[in-house]
Amino acid sequence: MERKKEIKCIVWDLDHTIWDHVLLETPDVQLRPWIKEIIETLDRRGILHSIASKNDYGAAWGKLEELGLEQFFIYPEIHWNAKSSSIANIQRNINIGMDAILFIDDQEFELEEVKAVHPAVNCLHADRYISLLDDPRLMPRFITADSARRRQMYQQDYLRKRAEEQYQGPSEQFLATLGMKFTIHPATEEDLQRAEELTVRTNQLNATGKTYSYDELFVLMHSTEHQLLVCELEDKYGTYGKIGLVLIHMQETCWRLKMLLMSCRVMSRGAGSVLLTYVMREAKGHVKTLLADFRDTGRNRMMNISYRFSGFQEESSDGEGNYVFRHNLQQVGNFPKYIEVRVLTESAGPRGEVYGLSSGNPEIYR
């Protein structure tokens, strides 16, 4: 299904862009008309905001606080370095594609400098900021609970990253301090808007790159031949929201993974291996062989690596980037010890199956 490429983050200049005049020349700058309302509206749509400004950090951030805007900007880059460098830092911290960024500046030189270094970045002259609310790239089809709180989730993730940088010890020990709880459950109708959004927004960790519409997912959710699963993650800092999807075609002798995707925000938390391990254990328990589709999109190499690292072997390829992997299921590992995994199913009672942090073995609570 062909879709427009969505903008996930707007990177703003400050002088003559967010506000009129130059802050270091005229400290009493004023916001440009409707800027605050535009930023607030886009924030509610799930669009992230950041800053790339050549400015004095203390003065600029203090002015944003005075104007009541500072809470909307994540990973701000306020210094005197090249703006292409600032864009690169923002892109790396948010972990999105360059083509999902829109850079807004009043200086043609700055726009051209960014475009020369990062051709995929979308650029817009500051004089056209009023058009943002009508830009189709900034109008997601659905505004879900997760999209409406996207900024807050990234801000929570910033706190996690700071804590990880300051932690002295092995990575797994740090992850154990987070108190992560991973929930897997069959998709419901309430999940489908977010499920469609995940297929559209997820590029790096989407095994096939295929997108699904709400209507397509609704049909699959009710199909007796398919199982559509959703996963969520939370820790002591807050929720990551619904961060993964898996679609299994349940055939007579085998299960086939038609879709496996995971939000890039949880790439370093081992969440992808949890979902894949669950599917492998279930397939083995039902005495099925397990196949998995993979299509090389040029951006999802990590999913190829994840399959192979988990023990999948290539069964066939059409020579055009489409592969089928197979797992013999003779050896299926346990879940990571630092994540509590909860599986909600009708047969497991209201609390589902809980895979404890220490043993990796299921204990069923009713």
N, C-alpha and C positions, 0 to 999 in steps of 0.2 A: 504494500500500500504506500503510494508516494505521498510524502508530507513535506511541508515547508521546513527549512532549517530554523530551529528556534534559537533565540538569544538567551543565554543563561545568566550572563553577568554584564552589567554596564559599568565601564570604568570612566570616571569623570575627572576632568581637569577642574580647577577651582576658580582662579581669577578669570573674569569675563565669561565664565561658564556656569558655575553654581551661583556665583554672586557677581555683581557689577564691580568694575574697577579692580585695582591691584592692591591686595591686602597690605603689603609692606610699604606702599605709598600712601594709602588711605585706610587706616584701621577701621573706620566706620563704614564698612561696605554693607550693602543690602542684597538680600537674595533677589535673584531675577524672578519676574512674575511667574507664579504657578509652579516654581521648581519644587517646593516642599510637597505640594499636593501630587505632583507627578511622581516623585520618588516614593511617597507613601502608597500610592495606588499600585505602582509596579511591584513594590515590596509585597503587597497583599496578593499579587498574582504569582508570587514565588520567584520573581526576578531578583537576583543578587546585585548589590552595588559595591563598588570599590573606588579608590582614588589613585590617580597618577598625576601628581602636581609638583612642579618645581617651586618649592616654597620652604619657609622656615616651619619645621614640624610643630613646635610649641605654639607659635602664633596661629597657624592654620587650624590645628586641632582645637585650640581654645576657642576660636571663632565658630567652628562647627558646633561645639558644646553650647556656646552662647545662643546660637540660632536653633538649637534643638534638633540637630540633624546627625549628631555623631553616632547614634545607635544604629543607623542604617548602613554604615560602611564597614565592610570586613576586609582585613589585610590591606589597609591603606599604605600607599607608597608616597610619602611626602618628603622629598629631599631634592638634591640638585643633579642627580644622575639622569641619564637618557631615559626617556619615557618608554622606549622599547624594552629597556631593562626592567622597568617597573611592571610592564605588562607581563613579561616573562615570569617575574616573581609571583604575581597575582595568579596567573594561569597555573603555575606549579602548586601553589598553596590550595587553590580551590579544586584542582585536578579535573579540569574540563578541557575540551579542545579549543584551540585558538579561534576556530570559526564560530564558537559559541560566545565570543566576546564582542561587545560593541564599545568602541573608544570614542569619547566625545571631547573635543577641544576647540578652542577659538582660533588657534594658530595653524595655518596651512602647513608650516614647516614641521610642526609636531605630528600632525596627521600623516604627512608624507614619510617622516622618519620611522614611525611605527609601521606603516604599510610596507616600507622597503625592507625592514627586518622581519616582519611577521605578515606576509601577504594574505594569510587567511583571516586576519582580524578585520572585522567590519568597522569602518570609520564614519563618523558623522560630524559635520561642522556644528559648533555650539549654537549658531543662529537658528538651527532647525529643531531645537529640543522640544518645542511645542508639539511636534508631530509624533512624539514617542508613543503616546497612549493609543494612537491609531495604527501603529506599525504592526502588521500581522505577525512578525517574528516575535513580538512581545505580547501576544494574545494567546495564551495556552487554551486549548479546547475546554479543559476542565480546571477548576481551582479546587484542589483537594485539601484535606487537612494537613497533609505533609507539605504541599507546595506553599500553603499560607504561613507555615512556621519554618520554612527552609532557612531563612537567615538565622533564626535562633538556634537551629541545629548546627549550622556552621560555626556560630559563636561558641557553642558548647564544645565543638570539635577543636576549636582554637585552645580552649582550656586543657583539653586532653593532650594536645601536642606539646603545650608548655610543660605539663606535668611529666610527659615522657622524656622531654629533653633534660629535665632536671633530675630524673630518676637515675640512681646509681645501681646498676645491676642488669642481669639478662633481660631480654625483651619479654620472654614468657612470664617472668616474675612481675614485670610491670603490668602486663595484660591481666594477670590474676588479681591485681589490686583494683581493677575497674568494676568487678562484680557484674560481668556481662551476662545477660539473659537473652537467649535466642529462641524465638517462638516460630514454629512451623504449623500452618493450618490450611485446610482447603479454602480456596477462594470463595467469598460470598459476593453477592451483588454489590454490597457496599464497597468492596475492594476493587471493583473493575475500573473505576475512573483512574485510581492510582496505578493500577496494573497497566492500563494503556499508556499513561504518562511515563512509566518506567521503560516500556519498550521503545518509546520515542526518544527519551533522553539518554538512555544508556548505550554507549558506543564501545568503550574499551572492554567492558566485561559482559558482552552479549555474544553468546556462542555462535549465533547464526546471523546477527545483524538484522533479523526480521522484526518488523513492527506489526502490532495487532491492534485493531480498533476495538472499541467497547463492544460493538455488536459481535465481532468475531470471538472475543473472549467470553461473552455471554453464552454463545452456542457451545464453545468448548467446555465451559464450566458445567453445563447440563448434559454433556455427552457421556454415555456409559462406557465409551472406549477411551476416554481421556481423563487424566487427573491434573487439575490446575492448582498448584500450591503457592501460597504466599508466605514470606518470612519477614519477621520484624526483629529488631535488636534494640536493647536498652542497656544502660549501665548507670553508675552512680551520678554521672553528669546529666543524664536525661535520655530521651529517646532518640534513636536514629530514624524512627518511623518505619514504614514498609520499605525494605531495602532489597528484596529479591523475589524472583519468580522462577517457577519450573513448570514445564508442560510435558507430561508423559503420555505417550500413545501406548496403551496397554493392549498388546496383541496376544494371540493365543500362546505362543511359545516364548515371546520376549517382550520386554519393555523398551521403548525407544524414546530417548530424550529429544523432543522437538524444539525445546527452548530452555535455556539456562542462562539467567542473567543476574547480575548483582550490582548494586550501586557502587560507584567508585569510592564513595566516602568510607566504605568499610573494607577496602582492599587490604589494608595492613592488619586487620583484626582476625583474619582466619575465617571470616564468615562464609566465603565461597566454598571452602572445604567442608564446612559443616553441612550445608545443603546437599552437596554432592555425596558426602558420606551417608547421609540419611537415605537418599534415593538408592544408593548401592545396597545398603542394609535391607531396605524394604524389598528390593528386587530379589535379593538372595533368599530372604525369608519366604517369598512367594515362588521360589524355585524357577525363576525366569532368567534368561540371559539378558544382558543390558547393552543396548546400542545407544550411540549419541551422535547427533548431527552437528557438524561444525562447518561454517563457511568463512573463509578468510576475507575480511573486509578491509584489511590493511591497518586496522586500528585495534583489533581484538586478539592480538598475539598472546596476551596473558591467559585467555581462555584455552587456547591450544596447549599452552604450557600446563595449565591446571589439569586438563584431562590426562595428559601424558604423565604428569607427576603423580596423579591418583591411580595410575596403573592401566589406563585405557591404551589400547594399541590400534593403529590404523588398520581398518579392514578394507576400505576402498576409497578411491578418489577419482573424480572425473577429469582431472587435469586442469580444471578451471577454478580451483579454489574451494570446491565443495568436497567434504570428507565425511566418512562414516567411521566412528570409532567403536570398538567393542571392549568390554571388560569381562573377564572370565569369572569374577566374583569369588575366586578361591581365597583371596586374602583381602579383607575389607577392614580398614582400621577403625579405631574408636574416635569419638569426638575429642577435640582439644580439651585438656583438663581444666583450662582456665575459663571455659564457657559452660554455663548451665543451659542445656537444650531442653525445651519443652515442646512436645508434639501434641497438638489438639486434634483429637479425632472423636467421632461419635462413640466408638467402642471403648475409649479409654477413660470415660467419665468426665466430669466438669473441669477437672484440673489437668487432664491429659497425662501423657507419659513424660516424666521428668528424668533426664539423664544427668546424674549428679556430677559435681565438679571433681570429685576425687576418684571415683571408680570407672566412669565411662560406661557403666552398666545401667540399664533402665530399671527404675522403680516406679510402679504405677500407683498413683495417688487417686483416691476416689472420695 
